[in-house]
């Protein structure tokens, strides 16, 4: 090609180097000076935002740990108070039950004493009745067997002597 032959090889190389330098310089100015600072600012802003978010999360975690510790302390205190109330209620219930049991025991003892007195009175009454029947039977037997009449005082003495043996 004649056009290429006209150009000397040196000028052709210099021309290409010039345009290469000019294109790379334009790219450097466009990307290096125009876009790269914006990208770096965005990356720094993102890093700063992440660091701030991590700091906020750590602060929130510390705050929640403090709140949880306070809550646990209050729950433990409430549990201790509840156990105290339960213990007091149990003691009061035990005292009340003891009083009711003592009252029931005293009532049962008084009923038992009354019943024993009634039984003793009934036994004495029955013995007196048996004694009077025995006196009558003794008088009747003596009269039937021997044909003599025994007075009530003698028959009563004989029955008492027989019962005391």
PyMOL commands that set and color helices and strands:
alter all, ss='L'
color gray80, all
select helices_A, chain A and resi 2-6+9-146+152-164
alter helices_A, ss='H'
color red, helices_A
deselect
rebuild
show_as cartoon
